[in-house]
Amino acid sequence: MDAREFDAWLASMGRAWEERDPDRAAELFADDALYYETPFSEPLMSREAIRGYWAEVPEAQENVSFRYEVVAVAGEVGIARWWTSLDRVPSGVHAEFDGVFVLTFNASGRCSEFREWWHRVETGSAAD
């Protein structure tokens, strides 16, 4: 994994999130990938489980905007900072997220271990 490949992976992940496309998101992961949404959560343990997670995410989110910055790439590990803004469904509350990804990739460029840390702030309704 080099910085260009990592950047392309992050861009694909962002498009999958913004376009609410669980199939596109799942294709970025190895068959036996581990996906940790938070440091203390039990991991999702397969591409199919990750696809199921990303099939549920769009039900609670609209108007997703994803940005990121590659922080480092070393061997098979990439680190990025990311920001997302979205509107929650059905409440309409606007939320902003600031987070960090630490991702490990296999030889085919698919993510084999996904770890993230994030914080959010809710800033009122999308109509405000």
Order of alpha helices (4+ residues) and beta strands (2+ residues): alpha-alpha-beta-alpha-beta-beta-beta-beta
